[in-house]
C-alpha cells in the first residue's frame, strides 16, 4: 500500500534537500539577545493570498498554528504567552527569550512549506572589557601586548576593535595587539567588544611606552623608601603638591 504524505507534514529538511538542486532553499541567520525580542518576517507568495492557514515550527516542533475556517490560533509549549502571530502577514514575534529557543524556524502557508527558513541564535550581550597589559615587566621589553579581556562565554561571535587616543576604531579578529616604541606618541589605548546584539567599550589605559608614563615609572622606582629622610621628603611633597606626587606616595 502506497502512503500519501500531505504537504504540510513534510519536514523542512526534506524540502531544503530537494530545493538545493535548484538553489531555491535559503536560510537566514538571525541573532537575539537573551531576554530580548526577535521578529521573523516571511514573504507571502502572491499565489497563496489570501492566507487560510499558517503554521510555524521550531526544529520541526509546533510553535503556533492558525486556521481561518476554525477561527483559532493555538500556541504550543514554551511559546504560549510569549508569542504573537500576525495572521495577515505571517510575521512571528517572540517577546521572551532563553538560549534554548535557538534553532531553525520554518513556516507553512496554506499547507505549503516555504523554502526560506530562519536560523536563530540566542546569545548573551558582551561584557564591559578591560585592557590588560602583558607582560607585567613592560615597558622594560622591546614590545608589549595589550589584551581586550572579558568573559565572552555564550556571547559569540565577538569582534574586537582598538582605538589609540581619539582616533577611529580599527576592527580586528584578534583580542590582542602588540605595541612598541613606535607607538610612544599615543597616550591612551581603548578596546571595544562587539557582537550582533551588543557592544561595550573599555576604560582608557595609559600607554606604558608613553614618555610621561615611563618617566613616572622611573621616579617610582627611584624613590623607594630606604630611610627616615626619604619618608620625610615624600610626606612634605604630598602636602605641598598632592596632584603631582600622589602616585609616588602610592
C-alpha positions in Angstrom: 0.0 0.0 0.0 1.4 3.3 -1.0 1.3 6.0 1.6 0.4 9.6 0.7 2.2 12.4 2.7 0.3 15.6 3.0 2.4 18.7 2.0 2.1 20.3 5.5 3.7 17.3 7.2 6.9 17.2 5.1 9.9 18.2 7.2 11.7 21.4 6.3 15.0 19.5 6.0 13.4 17.3 3.3 12.2 20.2 1.3 15.5 22.0 1.6 17.3 18.9 0.3 15.1 18.9 -2.8 15.3 22.6 -3.4 19.1 22.7 -3.1 19.1 21.1 -6.5 17.6 24.4 -7.9 19.3 26.7 -5.4 15.9 27.8 -4.1 16.4 26.9 -0.4 17.5 29.9 1.8 18.3 30.1 5.5 18.5 33.5 7.1 20.8 34.0 10.1 19.1 35.9 13.0 20.6 36.8 16.3 18.7 37.7 19.5 19.9 38.7 23.0 18.9 36.7 26.0 15.8 38.3 27.5 15.3 40.2 24.3 12.9 40.0 21.4 13.1 38.6 17.9 10.8 39.1 14.9 10.7 36.8 11.9 9.1 38.3 8.8 8.4 35.9 5.9 7.1 36.9 2.5 3.8 35.5 1.4 3.8 34.5 -2.3 1.0 36.2 -4.3 -0.4 32.8 -5.4 -1.1 31.9 -1.7 -3.0 35.1 -0.9 -5.3 35.4 0.9 -4.0 33.2 3.7 -6.2 30.5 5.1 -3.7 28.8 7.4 -0.3 29.5 9.0 1.9 27.0 10.8 5.3 27.9 12.4 7.7 25.3 13.6 10.9 25.3 15.7 13.2 22.4 14.9 10.1 20.6 13.5 8.2 21.2 16.8 5.0 23.2 16.7 5.2 26.9 17.7 1.8 28.3 16.6 -1.0 27.3 14.2 -3.7 29.5 12.8 -6.6 28.1 10.7 -9.1 30.6 9.3 -12.0 28.2 8.9 -11.8 27.3 12.6 -11.2 30.9 13.6 -8.5 29.6 16.0 -4.9 30.4 16.9 -3.1 27.8 19.0 0.3 28.4 20.6 2.3 25.5 21.9 4.7 24.7 24.8 7.0 27.4 25.9 5.8 29.7 23.1 2.4 30.1 24.7 2.0 33.5 26.3 5.3 34.8 24.8 4.5 34.7 21.1 2.4 36.8 18.8 1.4 35.9 15.2 0.2 38.4 12.6 -2.4 36.4 10.6 -2.3 38.9 7.7 1.5 38.8 7.1 2.6 35.6 8.9 5.1 37.6 11.0 6.1 35.9 14.2 7.2 37.9 17.3 8.6 36.3 20.4 9.0 38.6 23.5 10.9 36.5 26.0 14.0 34.5 25.1 16.3 32.0 26.6 19.1 30.2 24.8 17.0 27.0 24.4 14.9 28.9 21.8 17.9 28.8 19.4 17.3 26.7 16.4 15.7 26.6 12.9 12.3 28.1 12.3 10.2 27.3 9.3 6.7 28.4 8.2 3.9 26.9 6.1 1.3 29.0 4.3 -2.0 27.3 3.3 -0.3 23.9 3.9 2.8 24.7 1.7 6.2 24.7 3.4 8.1 27.8 2.4 11.7 27.4 1.1 13.1 30.2 3.4 13.8 29.3 7.0 15.4 31.2 9.9 18.4 30.1 11.9 18.0 31.8 15.2 20.9 32.1 17.7 20.1 33.4 21.2 23.3 34.9 22.7 24.5 36.9 25.6 25.4 40.5 25.5 29.2 41.2 25.6 30.6 42.4 29.0 32.5 45.6 29.5 36.1 44.8 28.5 39.3 45.6 30.4 42.6 46.3 28.6 45.2 44.1 30.3 49.0 44.7 29.9 51.3 41.7 29.2 53.9 41.1 30.4 54.0 42.8 33.7 57.6 43.8 33.1 56.6 46.2 30.3 57.9 48.8 29.5 61.2 47.0 30.1 60.6 45.0 26.9 61.0 45.7 23.2 57.3 45.1 22.7 54.3 44.9 24.9 50.9 43.1 24.4 47.5 44.7 25.2 44.7 42.2 25.6 41.0 43.1 25.5 39.8 40.8 28.3 36.3 39.8 29.4 34.2 36.7 29.8 32.6 36.1 26.3 31.2 32.7 27.1 27.8 32.4 25.3 28.3 35.8 23.6 30.0 34.6 20.4 30.6 35.6 17.7 32.6 38.5 19.1 34.8 41.0 17.2 37.4 43.3 18.7 38.3 46.9 17.9 41.1 49.1 19.1 41.4 52.9 19.3 44.5 55.0 20.0 43.6 58.2 21.8 40.7 59.8 19.8 41.3 58.1 16.5 38.9 55.8 14.8 38.3 52.2 15.8 40.2 49.5 13.9 38.4 46.2 13.8 40.5 43.1 14.4 39.6 39.4 14.7 42.2 39.1 17.5 41.6 40.2 21.0 45.3 41.3 21.5 47.6 43.8 19.8 51.3 44.5 20.2 52.8 47.9 20.8 56.4 49.1 20.6 58.4 52.3 21.0 57.0 53.4 17.6 53.7 53.8 19.5 55.2 56.0 22.2 53.3 59.1 21.0 49.9 57.5 22.0 48.7 58.5 25.5 45.8 56.0 25.9 44.5 52.9 24.3 40.9 51.7 24.3 39.3 48.5 23.1 35.7 47.5 22.2 33.9 44.2 22.2 31.0 43.8 19.8 28.6 41.0 18.8 25.4 41.1 16.7 23.3 42.2 19.7 25.5 44.5 21.8 28.8 46.4 22.1 30.9 47.7 25.1 33.9 50.0 25.4 36.7 49.7 27.9 38.0 52.4 30.1 41.2 54.1 28.7 44.5 52.5 29.6 47.7 54.6 29.8 50.3 53.7 27.3 53.2 52.2 29.3 55.6 53.3 26.5 54.5 57.0 26.5 57.3 59.3 27.7 55.3 60.7 30.6 54.4 57.2 31.8 57.9 55.9 31.5 59.3 58.9 33.4 56.9 58.5 36.2 57.8 54.8 36.4 61.4 55.7 36.8 60.6 58.2 39.6 58.6 55.5 41.4 61.5 53.1 41.0 64.0 55.6 42.3 62.0 56.9 45.3 61.9 53.6 47.2 61.8 54.4 51.0 65.2 53.4 52.4 65.3 55.6 55.5 63.7 58.3 57.5 64.9 61.1 55.2 63.1 59.7 52.2 59.9 59.3 54.1 60.1 62.9 55.4 60.7 64.2 51.9 57.8 62.3 50.4 55.4 63.4 53.1 56.4 67.1 52.6 55.9 66.6 48.9 52.4 65.2 49.4 51.4 68.1 51.5 52.7 70.7 49.1 51.9 69.1 45.7 49.4 66.3 46.1 48.4 66.0 42.4 52.0 65.7 41.2 53.1 63.2 43.8 50.1 61.1 44.5 51.4 58.2 42.5 54.8 58.4 44.2 53.2 58.2 47.6 51.1 55.2 46.5 
